[in-house]
Amino acid sequence: MFFRVSGHSGYAQRGQDIVCAAVSSAVMMTGVGLERLLGICDIVEVEEQENVICCSVPESLPEEVQQRAFVLTNTLKLYLEELASQYESYIHMEDKKEFRKE
């Protein structure tokens, strides 16, 4: 499991953008849950200048831990899909099956 979030929504000026703030907050909350509650997330990359956050979850975890990680990451995905439906001009999502660091 992994997720990668990048860019800026363009809804408003930097620092005033509620769409960007909602996405960033949800991503960080998920990352913190994976890292501090489950102890499994490696933040691969956080680049503030480029607005990139990546997180990968190892596949070699016990089934129970994988299920908990799946709940957290799927909740993030569902939330972002909901935001994207409300702000479709400002959020673009892709569902990829494999991770490639870009």
MMTF fields as JSON, N, C-alpha, C and O atoms, coordinates in Angstrom:
{
  "mmtfVersion": "1.0.0",
  "mmtfProducer": "UNKNOWN",
  "numBonds": 407,
  "numAtoms": 408,
  "numGroups": 102,
  "numChains": 1,
  "numModels": 1,
  "chainsPerModel": [1],
  "groupsPerChain": [102],
  "chainIdList": ["A"],
  "bondAtomList": [4, 2, 8, 6, 12, 10, 16, 14, 20, 18, 24, 22, 28, 26, 32, 30, 36, 34, 40, 38, 44, 42, 48, 46, 52, 50, 56, 54, 60, 58, 64, 62, 68, 66, 72, 70, 76, 74, 80, 78, 84, 82, 88, 86, 92, 90, 96, 94, 100, 98, 104, 102, 108, 106, 112, 110, 116, 114, 120, 118, 124, 122, 128, 126, 132, 130, 136, 134, 140, 138, 144, 142, 148, 146, 152, 150, 156, 154, 160, 158, 164, 162, 168, 166, 172, 170, 176, 174, 180, 178, 184, 182, 188, 186, 192, 190, 196, 194, 200, 198, 204, 202, 208, 206, 212, 210, 216, 214, 220, 218, 224, 222, 228, 226, 232, 230, 236, 234, 240, 238, 244, 242, 248, 246, 252, 250, 256, 254, 260, 258, 264, 262, 268, 266, 272, 270, 276, 274, 280, 278, 284, 282, 288, 286, 292, 290, 296, 294, 300, 298, 304, 302, 308, 306, 312, 310, 316, 314, 320, 318, 324, 322, 328, 326, 332, 330, 336, 334, 340, 338, 344, 342, 348, 346, 352, 350, 356, 354, 360, 358, 364, 362, 368, 366, 372, 370, 376, 374, 380, 378, 384, 382, 388, 386, 392, 390, 396, 394, 400, 398, 404, 402],
  "bondOrderList": [1, 1, 1, 1, 1, 1, 1, 1, 1, 1, 1, 1, 1, 1, 1, 1, 1, 1, 1, 1, 1, 1, 1, 1, 1, 1, 1, 1, 1, 1, 1, 1, 1, 1, 1, 1, 1, 1, 1, 1, 1, 1, 1, 1, 1, 1, 1, 1, 1, 1, 1, 1, 1, 1, 1, 1, 1, 1, 1, 1, 1, 1, 1, 1, 1, 1, 1, 1, 1, 1, 1, 1, 1, 1, 1, 1, 1, 1, 1, 1, 1, 1, 1, 1, 1, 1, 1, 1, 1, 1, 1, 1, 1, 1, 1, 1, 1, 1, 1, 1, 1],
  "groupList": [{"groupName": "MET", "atomNameList": ["N", "CA", "C", "O"], "elementList": ["N", "C", "C", "O"], "formalChargeList": [0, 0, 0, 0], "bondAtomList": [1, 0, 2, 1, 3, 2], "bondOrderList": [1, 1, 2], "singleLetterCode": "M", "chemCompType": "L-PEPTIDE LINKING"}, {"groupName": "PHE", "atomNameList": ["N", "CA", "C", "O"], "elementList": ["N", "C", "C", "O"], "formalChargeList": [0, 0, 0, 0], "bondAtomList": [1, 0, 2, 1, 3, 2], "bondOrderList": [1, 1, 2], "singleLetterCode": "F", "chemCompType": "L-PEPTIDE LINKING"}, {"groupName": "ARG", "atomNameList": ["N", "CA", "C", "O"], "elementList": ["N", "C", "C", "O"], "formalChargeList": [0, 0, 0, 0], "bondAtomList": [1, 0, 2, 1, 3, 2], "bondOrderList": [1, 1, 2], "singleLetterCode": "R", "chemCompType": "L-PEPTIDE LINKING"}, {"groupName": "VAL", "atomNameList": ["N", "CA", "C", "O"], "elementList": ["N", "C", "C", "O"], "formalChargeList": [0, 0, 0, 0], "bondAtomList": [1, 0, 2, 1, 3, 2], "bondOrderList": [1, 1, 2], "singleLetterCode": "V", "chemCompType": "L-PEPTIDE LINKING"}, {"groupName": "SER", "atomNameList": ["N", "CA", "C", "O"], "elementList": ["N", "C", "C", "O"], "formalChargeList": [0, 0, 0, 0], "bondAtomList": [1, 0, 2, 1, 3, 2], "bondOrderList": [1, 1, 2], "singleLetterCode": "S", "chemCompType": "L-PEPTIDE LINKING"}, {"groupName": "GLY", "atomNameList": ["N", "CA", "C", "O"], "elementList": ["N", "C", "C", "O"], "formalChargeList": [0, 0, 0, 0], "bondAtomList": [1, 0, 2, 1, 3, 2], "bondOrderList": [1, 1, 2], "singleLetterCode": "G", "chemCompType": "PEPTIDE LINKING"}, {"groupName": "HIS", "atomNameList": ["N", "CA", "C", "O"], "elementList": ["N", "C", "C", "O"], "formalChargeList": [0, 0, 0, 0], "bondAtomList": [1, 0, 2, 1, 3, 2], "bondOrderList": [1, 1, 2], "singleLetterCode": "H", "chemCompType": "L-PEPTIDE LINKING"}, {"groupName": "TYR", "atomNameList": ["N", "CA", "C", "O"], "elementList": ["N", "C", "C", "O"], "formalChargeList": [0, 0, 0, 0], "bondAtomList": [1, 0, 2, 1, 3, 2], "bondOrderList": [1, 1, 2], "singleLetterCode": "Y", "chemCompType": "L-PEPTIDE LINKING"}, {"groupName": "ALA", "atomNameList": ["N", "CA", "C", "O"], "elementList": ["N", "C", "C", "O"], "formalChargeList": [0, 0, 0, 0], "bondAtomList": [1, 0, 2, 1, 3, 2], "bondOrderList": [1, 1, 2], "singleLetterCode": "A", "chemCompType": "L-PEPTIDE LINKING"}, {"groupName": "GLN", "atomNameList": ["N", "CA", "C", "O"], "elementList": ["N", "C", "C", "O"], "formalChargeList": [0, 0, 0, 0], "bondAtomList": [1, 0, 2, 1, 3, 2], "bondOrderList": [1, 1, 2], "singleLetterCode": "Q", "chemCompType": "L-PEPTIDE LINKING"}, {"groupName": "ASP", "atomNameList": ["N", "CA", "C", "O"], "elementList": ["N", "C", "C", "O"], "formalChargeList": [0, 0, 0, 0], "bondAtomList": [1, 0, 2, 1, 3, 2], "bondOrderList": [1, 1, 2], "singleLetterCode": "D", "chemCompType": "L-PEPTIDE LINKING"}, {"groupName": "ILE", "atomNameList": ["N", "CA", "C", "O"], "elementList": ["N", "C", "C", "O"], "formalChargeList": [0, 0, 0, 0], "bondAtomList": [1, 0, 2, 1, 3, 2], "bondOrderList": [1, 1, 2], "singleLetterCode": "I", "chemCompType": "L-PEPTIDE LINKING"}, {"groupName": "CYS", "atomNameList": ["N", "CA", "C", "O"], "elementList": ["N", "C", "C", "O"], "formalChargeList": [0, 0, 0, 0], "bondAtomList": [1, 0, 2, 1, 3, 2], "bondOrderList": [1, 1, 2], "singleLetterCode": "C", "chemCompType": "L-PEPTIDE LINKING"}, {"groupName": "THR", "atomNameList": ["N", "CA", "C", "O"], "elementList": ["N", "C", "C", "O"], "formalChargeList": [0, 0, 0, 0], "bondAtomList": [1, 0, 2, 1, 3, 2], "bondOrderList": [1, 1, 2], "singleLetterCode": "T", "chemCompType": "L-PEPTIDE LINKING"}, {"groupName": "LEU", "atomNameList": ["N", "CA", "C", "O"], "elementList": ["N", "C", "C", "O"], "formalChargeList": [0, 0, 0, 0], "bondAtomList": [1, 0, 2, 1, 3, 2], "bondOrderList": [1, 1, 2], "singleLetterCode": "L", "chemCompType": "L-PEPTIDE LINKING"}, {"groupName": "GLU", "atomNameList": ["N", "CA", "C", "O"], "elementList": ["N", "C", "C", "O"], "formalChargeList": [0, 0, 0, 0], "bondAtomList": [1, 0, 2, 1, 3, 2], "bondOrderList": [1, 1, 2], "singleLetterCode": "E", "chemCompType": "L-PEPTIDE LINKING"}, {"groupName": "ASN", "atomNameList": ["N", "CA", "C", "O"], "elementList": ["N", "C", "C", "O"], "formalChargeList": [0, 0, 0, 0], "bondAtomList": [1, 0, 2, 1, 3, 2], "bondOrderList": [1, 1, 2], "singleLetterCode": "N", "chemCompType": "L-PEPTIDE LINKING"}, {"groupName": "PRO", "atomNameList": ["N", "CA", "C", "O"], "elementList": ["N", "C", "C", "O"], "formalChargeList": [0, 0, 0, 0], "bondAtomList": [1, 0, 2, 1, 3, 2], "bondOrderList": [1, 1, 2], "singleLetterCode": "P", "chemCompType": "L-PEPTIDE LINKING"}, {"groupName": "LYS", "atomNameList": ["N", "CA", "C", "O"], "elementList": ["N", "C", "C", "O"], "formalChargeList": [0, 0, 0, 0], "bondAtomList": [1, 0, 2, 1, 3, 2], "bondOrderList": [1, 1, 2], "singleLetterCode": "K", "chemCompType": "L-PEPTIDE LINKING"}],
  "groupTypeList": [0, 1, 1, 2, 3, 4, 5, 6, 4, 5, 7, 8, 9, 2, 5, 9, 10, 11, 3, 12, 8, 8, 3, 4, 4, 8, 3, 0, 0, 13, 5, 3, 5, 14, 15, 2, 14, 14, 5, 11, 12, 10, 11, 3, 15, 3, 15, 15, 9, 15, 16, 3, 11, 12, 12, 4, 3, 17, 15, 4, 14, 17, 15, 15, 3, 9, 9, 2, 8, 1, 3, 14, 13, 16, 13, 14, 18, 14, 7, 14, 15, 15, 14, 8, 4, 9, 7, 15, 4, 7, 11, 6, 0, 15, 10, 18, 18, 15, 1, 2, 18, 15],
  "groupIdList": [1, 2, 3, 4, 5, 6, 7, 8, 9, 10, 11, 12, 13, 14, 15, 16, 17, 18, 19, 20, 21, 22, 23, 24, 25, 26, 27, 28, 29, 30, 31, 32, 33, 34, 35, 36, 37, 38, 39, 40, 41, 42, 43, 44, 45, 46, 47, 48, 49, 50, 51, 52, 53, 54, 55, 56, 57, 58, 59, 60, 61, 62, 63, 64, 65, 66, 67, 68, 69, 70, 71, 72, 73, 74, 75, 76, 77, 78, 79, 80, 81, 82, 83, 84, 85, 86, 87, 88, 89, 90, 91, 92, 93, 94, 95, 96, 97, 98, 99, 100, 101, 102],
  "secStructList": [7, 3, 3, 3, 3, 3, 1, 7, 7, 7, 1, 1, 1, 6, 6, 6, 7, 2, 2, 2, 2, 2, 2, 2, 2, 2, 2, 2, 2, 2, 2, 2, 0, 0, 0, 0, 0, 1, 1, 7, 7, 3, 3, 3, 3, 3, 3, 6, 6, 6, 6, 3, 3, 3, 3, 3, 7, 7, 6, 6, 1, 7, 2, 2, 2, 2, 2, 2, 2, 2, 2, 2, 2, 2, 2, 2, 2, 2, 2, 2, 2, 2, 2, 2, 2, 2, 1, 6, 6, 6, 7, 7, 7, 7, 7, 7, 1, 1, 7, 7, 7, 7],
  "xCoordList": [0.841, 0.0, 0.88, 1.949, 0.426, 1.151, 0.197, -0.879, 0.615, -0.074, 0.943, 1.96, 0.631, 1.469, 0.549, -0.382, 0.809, 0.01, 0.979, 2.02, 0.628, 1.538, 0.76, -0.409, 1.444, 0.901, 0.139, 0.161, -0.519, -1.332, -2.653, -2.674, -3.734, -5.048, -5.337, -6.005, -4.843, -5.133, -6.494, -6.952, -7.142, -8.45, -8.334, -9.192, -7.265, -7.015, -5.503, -4.734, -5.091, -3.669, -3.105, -3.814, -1.825, -1.132, -1.324, -1.148, -1.678, -1.948, -3.409, -3.835, -4.178, -5.601, -6.475, -7.699, -5.852, -6.519, -7.137, -6.425, -8.457, -9.137, -9.094, -9.1, -9.051, -8.984, -7.618, -7.539, -6.572, -5.226, -5.079, -4.471, -5.621, -5.543, -6.281, -5.799, -7.44, -8.208, -7.45, -7.396, -6.87, -6.103, -4.868, -4.606, -4.117, -2.894, -3.177, -2.455, -4.213, -4.573, -4.948, -4.517, -5.735, -6.151, -4.96, -4.862, -4.061, -2.879, -1.971, -1.495, -1.73, -0.876, -1.513, -0.81, -2.817, -3.502, -3.335, -3.075, -3.481, -3.306, -1.866, -1.627, -0.926, 0.485, 0.832, 1.557, 0.313, 0.56, -0.078, 0.522, -1.273, -1.924, -1.129, -0.936, -0.669, 0.124, 1.446, 1.883, 2.059, 3.386, 3.339, 4.071, 2.48, 2.508, 1.588, 1.902, 0.473, -0.427, -0.024, -0.037, 0.336, 0.683, 2.19, 2.648, 2.952, 4.4, 4.928, 5.966, 4.226, 4.575, 4.852, 5.361, 4.542, 4.65, 6.018, 6.505, 6.626, 7.85, 7.48, 7.056, 7.644, 7.42, 8.607, 9.734, 8.336, 9.391, 9.921, 11.125, 9.012, 9.41, 8.433, 7.219, 8.949, 8.146, 8.935, 9.971, 8.438, 9.101, 8.151, 7.242, 8.366, 7.462, 7.492, 6.459, 8.662, 8.761, 7.947, 7.336, 7.94, 7.233, 5.847, 5.102, 5.5, 4.213, 4.011, 3.004, 4.957, 4.882, 4.969, 5.835, 4.062, 4.12, 3.885, 2.902, 4.787, 4.649, 4.715, 5.441, 3.969, 4.008, 3.825, 2.93, 4.676, 4.527, 4.435, 5.087, 3.626, 3.418, 3.992, 3.588, 4.919, 5.522, 4.478, 3.523, 4.668, 3.737, 4.024, 3.222, 5.131, 5.549, 5.009, 5.532, 3.984, 3.423, 2.437, 1.878, 2.224, 1.184, -0.185, -0.45, -1.028, -2.353, -3.164, -3.778, -3.173, -3.955, -3.472, -4.284, -2.176, -1.616, -1.924, -2.242, -1.832, -2.177, -3.634, -3.951, -4.514, -5.938, -6.157, -6.938, -5.476, -5.61, -5.065, -5.656, -3.94, -3.367, -4.309, -4.466, -4.935, -5.892, -7.06, -7.513, -7.548, -8.66, -8.241, -8.989, -7.063, -6.607, -6.419, -6.885, -5.737, -5.473, -6.742, -6.9, -7.643, -8.899, -9.795, -10.515, -9.752, -10.507, -9.993, -10.78, -8.672, -8.089, -8.587, -9.014, -8.533, -8.978, -10.442, -10.784, -11.303, -12.73, -12.947, -13.76, -12.225, -12.343, -11.894, -12.559, -10.75, -10.261, -11.199, -11.372, -11.808, -12.801, -13.998, -14.538, -14.405, -15.515, -15.144, -15.928, -13.947, -13.48, -13.41, -13.818, -12.891, -12.76, -14.123, -14.242, -15.143, -16.48, -17.039, -17.835, -16.622, -17.084, -16.248, -16.739, -14.982, -14.053, -13.372, -12.144, -14.162, -13.624, -12.638, -11.803, -12.709, -11.758, -10.41, -9.449, -10.345, -9.147, -8.422, -7.304, -9.035, -8.407, -8.445, -9.505, -7.286, -7.167, -6.616, -5.573, -7.324, -6.886, -6.622, -7.323, -5.61, -5.31, -5.157, -4.548, -5.703, -5.574, -4.604, -4.95, -3.391, -2.35, -2.077, -2.166, -1.748, -1.509, -0.074, 0.181, 0.854, 2.227, 2.831, 2.45, 3.764, 4.378, 5.652, 6.517, 5.748, 6.99, 7.302, 6.506, 8.461, 8.871, 9.144, 9.975, 8.452, 8.591, 9.524, 9.761],
  "yCoordList": [-1.182, 0.0, 1.236, 1.264, 2.211, 3.472, 4.582, 4.334, 5.794, 6.934, 8.03, 8.131, 8.844, 9.986, 11.15, 11.026, 12.262, 13.465, 14.563, 14.751, 15.282, 16.335, 17.513, 17.403, 18.627, 19.812, 20.73, 20.583, 21.662, 22.657, 22.749, 22.729, 22.849, 22.789, 23.988, 23.847, 25.151, 26.343, 26.948, 27.827, 26.494, 27.027, 28.476, 29.309, 28.754, 30.109, 30.285, 29.363, 31.466, 31.723, 30.788, 30.347, 30.504, 29.685, 30.293, 31.497, 29.474, 29.949, 30.304, 30.463, 30.428, 30.754, 29.653, 29.778, 28.588, 27.558, 26.473, 25.631, 26.499, 25.517, 24.106, 23.128, 23.993, 22.671, 22.039, 20.874, 22.792, 22.302, 21.958, 20.944, 22.781, 22.53, 21.249, 20.48, 21.016, 19.798, 18.549, 17.56, 18.6, 17.458, 17.225, 16.099, 18.276, 18.157, 17.607, 16.738, 18.108, 17.657, 16.178, 15.437, 15.753, 14.347, 13.426, 12.35, 13.847, 13.045, 12.936, 11.848, 14.044, 14.009, 13.187, 12.456, 13.292, 12.504, 11.009, 10.225, 10.627, 9.223, 8.775, 7.698, 9.588, 9.268, 9.114, 8.195, 10.014, 9.94, 8.678, 8.022, 8.341, 7.116, 5.876, 4.99, 5.814, 4.667, 4.585, 3.512, 5.731, 5.762, 5.583, 4.762, 6.349, 6.349, 5.313, 4.787, 5.017, 4.006, 2.6, 1.684, 2.431, 1.098, 0.882, -0.256, 1.957, 1.853, 1.297, 0.636, 1.553, 0.878, 1.776, 1.297, 3.028, 3.868, 4.515, 5.086, 4.423, 5.157, 6.341, 6.175, 7.529, 8.696, 8.746, 9.037, 8.462, 8.38, 9.765, 9.966, 10.704, 12.01, 13.064, 12.899, 14.126, 15.309, 16.488, 16.863, 17.062, 18.206, 19.386, 19.476, 20.282, 21.422, 22.33, 22.874, 22.5, 23.365, 22.811, 23.57, 21.488, 20.853, 20.346, 19.833, 20.488, 20.005, 18.518, 18.128, 17.695, 16.253, 15.534, 15.83, 14.586, 13.687, 12.283, 12.027, 11.377, 9.974, 9.117, 9.433, 8.055, 7.114, 5.714, 5.472, 4.795, 3.409, 2.505, 2.74, 1.478, 0.507, -0.82, -1.322, -1.392, -2.664, -3.77, -3.855, -4.601, -5.709, -6.914, -7.847, -6.908, -8.06, -8.039, -8.737, -7.256, -7.132, -8.255, -8.849, -8.546, -9.524, -9.088, -7.896, -10.047, -9.79, -8.766, -7.875, -8.883, -7.968, -6.521, -5.599, -6.328, -4.986, -4.461, -3.283, -5.318, -4.913, -4.468, -3.489, -5.181, -4.811, -3.444, -2.643, -3.172, -1.861, -0.75, 0.324, -1.027, -0.05, 0.185, 1.314, -0.89, -0.776, 0.122, 0.939, -0.027, 0.818, 2.287, 3.141, 2.577, 3.976, 4.536, 5.635, 3.784, 4.3, 4.361, 5.266, 3.411, 3.449, 4.591, 5.193, 4.886, 6.029, 7.315, 8.185, 7.442, 8.608, 8.686, 9.746, 7.573, 7.552, 7.974, 8.785, 7.434, 7.787, 9.266, 9.923, 9.781, 11.202, 12.083, 13.06, 11.723, 12.517, 12.428, 13.408, 11.258, 11.129, 12.037, 12.647, 12.124, 13.016, 14.473, 15.231, 14.86, 16.226, 16.489, 17.551, 15.518, 15.673, 15.845, 16.565, 15.197, 15.353, 16.752, 17.267, 17.36, 18.711, 19.802, 20.893, 19.483, 20.459, 19.827, 19.78, 19.344, 18.552, 19.304, 18.676, 20.593, 21.36, 21.542, 22.008, 21.171, 21.469, 20.237, 20.356, 19.071, 17.845, 16.802, 16.494, 16.265, 15.202, 13.96, 14.019, 12.838, 11.603, 10.526, 10.425, 9.734, 8.568, 7.38, 7.49, 6.261, 5.031, 4.133, 3.528, 4.055, 3.257, 2.011, 2.031, 0.945, -0.32, -0.489, -1.298, 0.252, 0.128, 1.503, 2.479, 1.567, 2.828, 3.068, 2.198, 4.234, 4.669, 6.05, 6.977, 6.185, 7.495, 8.378, 8.042, 9.493, 10.358, 11.507, 12.338],
  "zCoordList": [0.0, 0.0, 0.0, 0.609, -0.666, -0.693, -1.11, -1.655, -0.842, -1.43, -1.661, -0.976, -2.649, -3.009, -3.317, -4.112, -2.694, -2.916, -3.32, -2.691, -4.369, -4.829, -5.392, -5.762, -5.441, -6.085, -5.157, -3.935, -5.763, -5.063, -5.807, -7.038, -5.088, -5.737, -6.639, -7.663, -6.267, -7.061, -6.764, -7.493, -5.711, -5.337, -4.868, -5.16, -4.143, -3.641, -3.494, -3.763, -3.069, -2.874, -1.806, -0.901, -1.936, -0.957, 0.436, 0.622, 1.39, 2.742, 2.967, 4.111, 1.9, 1.983, 1.387, 1.352, 0.924, 0.127, 1.012, 1.558, 1.148, 2.007, 1.423, 2.171, 0.114, -0.52, -0.231, 0.16, -0.42, -0.146, 1.339, 1.684, 2.197, 3.64, 4.017, 4.848, 3.416, 3.714, 3.275, 4.005, 2.09, 1.58, 2.445, 2.866, 2.709, 3.5, 4.893, 5.383, 5.517, 6.853, 6.867, 7.751, 5.908, 5.839, 5.58, 6.17, 4.701, 4.383, 5.6, 5.924, 6.267, 7.449, 8.568, 9.266, 8.75, 9.769, 9.481, 10.394, 8.242, 7.858, 8.094, 8.641, 7.686, 7.895, 9.368, 9.751, 10.188, 11.629, 12.216, 13.067, 11.774, 12.254, 11.892, 12.724, 10.656, 10.215, 10.97, 11.384, 11.134, 11.743, 13.262, 13.814, 13.932, 15.395, 16.034, 17.102, 15.403, 15.969, 15.57, 16.392, 14.298, 13.815, 13.695, 13.589, 13.711, 13.639, 12.33, 12.314, 11.224, 9.98, 8.787, 7.773, 8.87, 7.681, 7.604, 8.58, 6.45, 6.181, 5.304, 4.16, 5.85, 5.003, 4.05, 4.451, 2.805, 1.8, 1.481, 1.323, 1.388, 0.88, 1.366, 1.242, 1.908, 2.213, 1.673, 2.222, 0.602, -0.025, -0.013, -0.839, 0.922, 1.049, -0.172, -0.562, -0.779, -1.956, -3.122, -3.874, -3.271, -4.375, -3.965, -4.801, -2.677, -2.166, -2.444, -3.036, -2.022, -2.235, -0.899, -0.075, -0.695, 0.457, -0.065, -0.76, 0.269, -0.103, 1.151, 2.094, 1.155, 2.263, 1.704, 0.895, 2.138, 1.703, 2.921, 3.938, 2.804, 3.867, 3.39, 2.341, 4.134, 3.719, 3.553, 4.325, 2.555, 2.304, 3.191, 3.24, 3.877, 4.666, 6.099, 6.967, 6.345, 7.694, 7.984, 7.062, 9.26, 9.624, 9.078, 8.924, 8.795, 8.196, 8.997, 8.411, 10.308, 11.14, 10.991, 10.928, 10.936, 10.775, 9.373, 9.208, 8.373, 7.006, 6.926, 6.25, 7.611, 7.597, 8.222, 7.708, 9.323, 9.968, 9.064, 8.955, 8.427, 7.499, 6.323, 5.86, 5.844, 4.743, 5.134, 4.332, 6.358, 6.827, 6.807, 6.331, 7.317, 7.337, 5.931, 5.629, 5.074, 3.726, 2.885, 2.066, 3.081, 2.329, 2.806, 2.009, 4.093, 4.609, 3.989, 3.615, 3.877, 3.198, 1.766, 1.31, 1.062, -0.34, -0.457, -1.318, 0.396, 0.349, 0.641, -0.01, 1.613, 1.953, 0.788, 0.444, 0.183, -0.948, -2.146, -2.87, -2.361, -3.437, -3.17, -4.092, -1.92, -1.559, -1.808, -2.379, -1.378, -1.656, -3.154, -3.625, -3.901, -5.354, -6.015, -7.006, -5.481, -6.066, -5.798, -6.584, -4.695, -4.36, -5.03, -5.323, -5.263, -5.851, -7.053, -7.122, -7.995, -9.108, -9.99, -10.641, -10.03, -10.837, -10.146, -10.758, -8.866, -8.087, -7.545, -7.044, -7.636, -7.143, -8.243, -8.788, -8.562, -9.559, -8.856, -8.205, -8.995, -8.356, -9.394, -10.401, -9.134, -9.959, -9.026, -7.962, -9.421, -8.646, -9.391, -10.405, -8.879, -9.53, -8.699, -7.471, -9.381, -8.698, -8.212, -7.321, -8.775, -8.322, -8.094, -8.741, -7.178, -6.782, -7.573, -7.671, -8.12, -8.769, -8.254, -8.406, -7.644, -7.169, -8.382, -9.225, -8.466, -9.645, -9.365, -10.242]
}
